[in-house]
């Protein structure tokens, strides 16, 4: 089965990143790595110290921006 992953920058993104995968494991690896990369960037560039709860909230927001379609 093929998978199409659409990952927005934010909820108003009109030109999201789109990736295609033939393998479910590759798709989930990509999503996990991209979410982790974006969270790390936010943590590193935050002018404030972020708590574990703040980071978990960021993670929830990032996963809400991902859409998976089975083709």
DORO-264858 format. One record per atom (N, C-alpha, C): residue number from 1; x, z, y; residue in one letter; atom name. Coordinates in Angstrom, 2 decimals. Each point is the difference from the previous one (the first is absolute). Layout:
BEGIN
+-----+---------+---------+---------+---------+-------+
! num !      xx !      zz !      yy ! residuo ! atomo !
+-----+---------+---------+---------+---------+-------+
! NUM !       X !       Z !       Y !       a !    CA !
...
+-----+---------+---------+---------+---------+-------+
***
This chain:
BEGIN
+-----+---------+---------+---------+---------+-------+
! num !      xx !      zz !      yy ! residuo ! atomo !
+-----+---------+---------+---------+---------+-------+
!   1 !    0.83 !    0.00 !   -1.18 !       x !     N !
!   1 !   -0.83 !    0.00 !    1.18 !       x !    CA !
!   1 !    0.88 !    0.00 !    1.25 !       x !     C !
!   2 !   -0.45 !   -0.67 !    1.03 !       x !     N !
!   2 !    0.74 !   -0.05 !    1.26 !       x !    CA !
!   2 !   -0.62 !    0.99 !    0.98 !       x !     C !
!   3 !    0.86 !    0.49 !    0.90 !       x !     N !
!   3 !   -0.43 !    0.97 !    1.00 !       x !    CA !
!   3 !    0.45 !   -0.45 !    1.38 !       x !     C !
!   4 !   -0.86 !    0.21 !    0.96 !       x !     N !
!   4 !    0.31 !   -0.28 !    1.40 !       x !    CA !
!   4 !   -0.06 !    1.34 !    0.73 !       x !     C !
!   5 !    1.11 !    0.36 !    0.65 !       x !     N !
!   5 !    0.08 !    1.25 !    0.74 !       x !    CA !
!   5 !    0.05 !   -0.33 !    1.49 !       x !     C !
!   6 !   -0.94 !    0.54 !    0.73 !       x !     N !
!   6 !   -0.05 !   -0.16 !    1.45 !       x !    CA !
!   6 !    0.31 !    1.36 !    0.60 !       x !     C !
!   7 !    1.02 !    0.04 !    0.86 !       x !     N !
!   7 !    0.44 !    1.27 !    0.58 !       x !    CA !
!   7 !    0.04 !   -0.15 !    1.52 !       x !     C !
!   8 !   -0.87 !    0.73 !    0.67 !       x !     N !
!   8 !   -0.09 !   -0.07 !    1.45 !       x !    CA !
!   8 !    0.98 !    0.98 !    0.66 !       x !     C !
!   9 !    0.37 !   -0.31 !    1.23 !       x !     N !
!   9 !    0.82 !    0.91 !    0.81 !       x !    CA !
!   9 !   -0.86 !    1.16 !    0.48 !       x !     C !
!  10 !   -1.24 !   -0.34 !    0.42 !       x !     N !
!  10 !   -0.98 !    1.01 !    0.39 !       x !    CA !
!  10 !   -1.38 !   -0.59 !   -0.27 !       x !     C !
!  11 !   -1.04 !    0.74 !    0.28 !       x !     N !
!  11 !   -1.34 !   -0.45 !   -0.36 !       x !    CA !
!  11 !   -0.46 !   -1.22 !    0.79 !       x !     C !
!  12 !    0.65 !   -0.32 !    1.11 !       x !     N !
!  12 !   -0.38 !   -1.15 !    0.82 !       x !    CA !
!  12 !    0.89 !   -1.22 !   -0.21 !       x !     C !
!  13 !    0.91 !    0.07 !   -0.96 !       x !     N !
!  13 !    0.95 !   -1.09 !   -0.26 !       x !    CA !
!  13 !   -0.74 !   -1.27 !   -0.42 !       x !     C !
!  14 !    0.20 !   -1.07 !    0.75 !       x !     N !
!  14 !   -0.64 !   -1.29 !   -0.31 !       x !    CA !
!  14 !    0.92 !   -0.92 !   -0.79 !       x !     C !
!  15 !    1.25 !    0.41 !   -0.19 !       x !     N !
!  15 !    0.96 !   -0.82 !   -0.74 !       x !    CA !
!  15 !    0.77 !    0.89 !   -0.99 !       x !     C !
!  16 !   -0.69 !    0.51 !   -1.01 !       x !     N !
!  16 !    0.66 !    0.93 !   -0.92 !       x !    CA !
!  16 !    0.99 !   -0.71 !   -0.92 !       x !     C !
!  17 !    0.86 !    0.82 !   -0.59 !       x !     N !
!  17 !    0.94 !   -0.48 !   -1.01 !       x !    CA !
!  17 !   -0.79 !   -0.28 !   -1.28 !       x !     C !
!  18 !    0.25 !   -1.16 !   -0.63 !       x !     N !
!  18 !   -0.68 !   -0.36 !   -1.24 !       x !    CA !
!  18 !    1.06 !   -0.33 !   -1.04 !       x !     C !
!  19 !   -0.10 !    0.66 !   -1.15 !       x !     N !
!  19 !    0.94 !   -0.24 !   -1.11 !       x !    CA !
!  19 !   -0.81 !   -0.30 !   -1.26 !       x !     C !
!  20 !    0.54 !   -0.88 !   -0.82 !       x !     N !
!  20 !   -0.65 !   -0.35 !   -1.27 !       x !    CA !
!  20 !    0.86 !    0.51 !   -1.16 !       x !     C !
!  21 !   -0.67 !    0.48 !   -1.04 !       x !     N !
!  21 !    0.70 !    0.54 !   -1.17 !       x !    CA !
!  21 !   -0.68 !   -0.47 !   -1.27 !       x !     C !
!  22 !    0.82 !   -0.28 !   -1.02 !       x !     N !
!  22 !   -0.51 !   -0.34 !   -1.33 !       x !    CA !
!  22 !   -0.04 !    1.22 !   -0.90 !       x !     C !
!  23 !    0.69 !    1.04 !    0.40 !       x !     N !
!  23 !    0.13 !    1.19 !   -0.84 !       x !    CA !
!  23 !   -0.51 !    1.23 !    0.76 !       x !     C !
!  24 !   -0.84 !    0.78 !   -0.65 !       x !     N !
!  24 !   -0.57 !    1.19 !    0.64 !       x !    CA !
!  24 !    1.06 !    1.03 !    0.35 !       x !     C !
!  25 !    0.99 !    0.19 !   -0.86 !       x !     N !
!  25 !    1.06 !    0.98 !    0.27 !       x !    CA !
!  25 !    0.82 !   -0.40 !    1.22 !       x !     C !
!  26 !    0.32 !   -1.28 !    0.13 !       x !     N !
!  26 !    0.73 !   -0.48 !    1.19 !       x !    CA !
!  26 !   -0.82 !    0.24 !    1.26 !       x !     C !
!  27 !   -1.30 !   -0.23 !   -0.10 !       x !     N !
!  27 !   -0.87 !    0.20 !    1.15 !       x !    CA !
!  27 !    0.02 !    1.47 !    0.44 !       x !     C !
!  28 !   -0.18 !    0.92 !   -0.95 !       x !     N !
!  28 !   -0.01 !    1.42 !    0.34 !       x !    CA !
!  28 !    1.37 !    0.46 !    0.51 !       x !     C !
!  29 !    1.07 !   -0.54 !   -0.56 !       x !     N !
!  29 !    1.35 !    0.33 !    0.49 !       x !    CA !
!  29 !    0.15 !   -0.44 !    1.46 !       x !     C !
!  30 !   -0.44 !   -1.21 !    0.30 !       x !     N !
!  30 !    0.07 !   -0.51 !    1.38 !       x !    CA !
!  30 !   -0.77 !    0.90 !    0.95 !       x !     C !
!  31 !   -1.22 !    0.33 !   -0.37 !       x !     N !
!  31 !   -0.84 !    0.83 !    0.87 !       x !    CA !
!  31 !    0.66 !    1.35 !    0.23 !       x !     C !
!  32 !    0.47 !    0.64 !   -1.06 !       x !     N !
!  32 !    0.63 !    1.31 !    0.13 !       x !    CA !
!  32 !    1.24 !   -0.07 !    0.90 !       x !     C !
!  33 !    0.84 !   -1.00 !   -0.22 !       x !     N !
!  33 !    1.22 !   -0.14 !    0.79 !       x !    CA !
!  33 !   -0.31 !   -0.28 !    1.47 !       x !     C !
!  34 !   -0.99 !   -0.82 !    0.24 !       x !     N !
!  34 !   -0.34 !   -0.35 !    1.39 !       x !    CA !
!  34 !   -0.62 !    1.20 !    0.72 !       x !     C !
!  35 !   -0.86 !    0.74 !   -0.68 !       x !     N !
!  35 !   -0.57 !    1.22 !    0.59 !       x !    CA !
!  35 !    1.11 !    0.99 !    0.31 !       x !     C !
!  36 !    0.91 !    0.19 !   -0.95 !       x !     N !
!  36 !    1.11 !    0.92 !    0.20 !       x !    CA !
!  36 !    0.88 !   -0.43 !    1.17 !       x !     C !
!  37 !    0.26 !   -1.30 !    0.10 !       x !     N !
!  37 !    0.83 !   -0.53 !    1.09 !       x !    CA !
!  37 !   -0.65 !    0.26 !    1.36 !       x !     C !
!  38 !   -1.29 !   -0.24 !    0.08 !       x !     N !
!  38 !   -0.71 !    0.19 !    1.27 !       x !    CA !
!  38 !   -0.09 !    1.48 !    0.38 !       x !     C !
!  39 !   -0.20 !    0.86 !   -0.97 !       x !     N !
!  39 !   -0.05 !    1.44 !    0.28 !       x !    CA !
!  39 !    1.37 !    0.48 !    0.47 !       x !     C !
!  40 !    1.05 !   -0.43 !   -0.69 !       x !     N !
!  40 !    1.36 !    0.39 !    0.41 !       x !    CA !
!  40 !    0.29 !   -0.44 !    1.43 !       x !     C !
!  41 !   -0.42 !   -1.20 !    0.34 !       x !     N !
!  41 !    0.22 !   -0.49 !    1.36 !       x !    CA !
!  41 !   -0.73 !    0.91 !    1.00 !       x !     C !
!  42 !   -1.25 !    0.33 !   -0.30 !       x !     N !
!  42 !   -0.78 !    0.86 !    0.90 !       x !    CA !
!  42 !    0.63 !    1.38 !    0.15 !       x !     C !
!  43 !    0.49 !    0.54 !   -1.09 !       x !     N !
!  43 !    0.64 !    1.33 !    0.04 !       x !    CA !
!  43 !    1.29 !   -0.06 !    0.82 !       x !     C !
!  44 !    0.81 !   -1.03 !   -0.24 !       x !     N !
!  44 !    1.27 !   -0.12 !    0.70 !       x !    CA !
!  44 !   -0.17 !   -0.25 !    1.49 !       x !     C !
!  45 !   -1.08 !   -0.65 !    0.40 !       x !     N !
!  45 !   -0.20 !   -0.35 !    1.40 !       x !    CA !
!  45 !   -0.98 !    0.91 !    0.74 !       x !     C !
!  46 !   -0.47 !    1.03 !   -0.68 !       x !     N !
!  46 !   -0.92 !    0.93 !    0.64 !       x !    CA !
!  46 !    0.77 !    0.94 !    0.93 !       x !     C !
!  47 !   -0.51 !    0.20 !    1.21 !       x !     N !
!  47 !    0.67 !    0.93 !    0.91 !       x !    CA !
!  47 !   -0.27 !    1.46 !   -0.37 !       x !     C !
!  48 !   -0.89 !    0.19 !   -0.96 !       x !     N !
!  48 !   -0.39 !    1.35 !   -0.43 !       x !    CA !
!  48 !    0.40 !    0.24 !   -1.45 !       x !     C !
!  49 !    0.15 !    1.24 !   -0.34 !       x !     N !
!  49 !    0.24 !    0.37 !   -1.39 !       x !    CA !
!  49 !   -1.32 !   -0.11 !   -0.75 !       x !     C !
!  50 !    0.01 !   -0.69 !   -1.13 !       x !     N !
!  50 !   -1.23 !   -0.20 !   -0.76 !       x !    CA !
!  50 !   -0.05 !    0.95 !   -1.19 !       x !     C !
!  51 !   -1.14 !    0.61 !   -0.20 !       x !     N !
!  51 !   -0.19 !    0.90 !   -1.14 !       x !    CA !
!  51 !   -0.32 !   -0.83 !   -1.25 !       x !     C !
!  52 !   -0.01 !    0.65 !   -1.14 !       x !     N !
!  52 !   -0.39 !   -0.69 !   -1.24 !       x !    CA !
!  52 !   -1.42 !   -0.54 !    0.10 !       x !     C !
!  53 !   -0.89 !    0.75 !    0.65 !       x !     N !
!  53 !   -1.38 !   -0.45 !    0.18 !       x !    CA !
!  53 !   -0.03 !   -1.26 !    0.86 !       x !     C !
!  54 !    0.80 !   -0.04 !    1.06 !       x !     N !
!  54 !    0.07 !   -1.19 !    0.86 !       x !    CA !
!  54 !    0.45 !   -1.22 !   -0.81 !       x !     C !
!  55 !    0.98 !    0.20 !   -0.85 !       x !     N !
!  55 !    0.52 !   -1.10 !   -0.81 !       x !    CA !
!  55 !   -1.04 !   -0.44 !   -1.02 !       x !     C !
!  56 !   -0.72 !    0.93 !   -0.61 !       x !     N !
!  56 !   -1.08 !   -0.35 !   -0.94 !       x !    CA !
!  56 !   -1.11 !   -0.77 !    0.72 !       x !     C !
!  57 !   -0.29 !    0.39 !    1.24 !       x !     N !
!  57 !   -1.00 !   -0.71 !    0.80 !       x !    CA !
!  57 !    0.46 !   -1.43 !    0.30 !       x !     C !
!  58 !    1.29 !   -0.16 !    0.33 !       x !     N !
!  58 !    0.56 !   -1.34 !    0.22 !       x !    CA !
!  58 !   -0.13 !   -0.85 !   -1.27 !       x !     C !
!  59 !    0.30 !    0.62 !   -1.14 !       x !     N !
!  59 !   -0.09 !   -0.71 !   -1.27 !       x !    CA !
!  59 !   -1.44 !   -0.47 !   -0.26 !       x !     C !
!  60 !   -0.97 !    0.86 !    0.25 !       x !     N !
!  60 !   -1.40 !   -0.38 !   -0.18 !       x !    CA !
!  60 !   -0.39 !   -1.16 !    0.90 !       x !     C !
!  61 !    0.47 !    0.05 !    1.24 !       x !     N !
!  61 !   -0.28 !   -1.09 !    0.94 !       x !    CA !
!  61 !    0.61 !   -1.30 !   -0.49 !       x !     C !
!  62 !    1.25 !    0.06 !   -0.45 !       x !     N !
!  62 !    0.68 !   -1.22 !   -0.47 !       x !    CA !
!  62 !   -0.73 !   -0.59 !   -1.20 !       x !     C !
!  63 !   -0.39 !    0.83 !   -0.97 !       x !     N !
!  63 !   -0.71 !   -0.53 !   -1.16 !       x !    CA !
!  63 !   -1.36 !   -0.57 !    0.37 !       x !     C !
!  64 !   -0.61 !    0.49 !    1.08 !       x !     N !
!  64 !   -1.29 !   -0.53 !    0.43 !       x !    CA !
!  64 !    0.14 !   -1.40 !    0.60 !       x !     C !
!  65 !    1.21 !   -0.39 !    0.36 !       x !     N !
!  65 !    0.25 !   -1.31 !    0.59 !       x !    CA !
!  65 !    0.29 !   -1.08 !   -1.05 !       x !     C !
!  66 !    0.06 !    0.41 !   -1.27 !       x !     N !
!  66 !    0.30 !   -0.92 !   -1.10 !       x !    CA !
!  66 !   -1.30 !   -0.47 !   -0.66 !       x !     C !
!  67 !   -0.08 !   -1.28 !   -0.24 !       x !     N !
!  67 !   -1.13 !   -0.55 !   -0.75 !       x !    CA !
!  67 !    0.54 !   -0.82 !   -1.16 !       x !     C !
!  68 !   -0.55 !    0.23 !   -1.18 !       x !     N !
!  68 !    0.41 !   -0.72 !   -1.21 !       x !    CA !
!  68 !   -1.18 !   -0.86 !   -0.47 !       x !     C !
!  69 !    0.28 !   -1.28 !   -0.20 !       x !     N !
!  69 !   -1.01 !   -0.92 !   -0.54 !       x !    CA !
!  69 !    0.53 !   -0.57 !   -1.31 !       x !     C !
!  70 !   -0.84 !    0.03 !   -1.04 !       x !     N !
!  70 !    0.35 !   -0.64 !   -1.27 !       x !    CA !
!  70 !   -0.45 !   -1.45 !    0.09 !       x !     C !
!  71 !    0.89 !   -0.90 !   -0.35 !       x !     N !
!  71 !   -0.33 !   -1.44 !    0.09 !       x !    CA !
!  71 !   -0.24 !   -0.57 !   -1.38 !       x !     C !
+-----+---------+---------+---------+---------+-------+
***
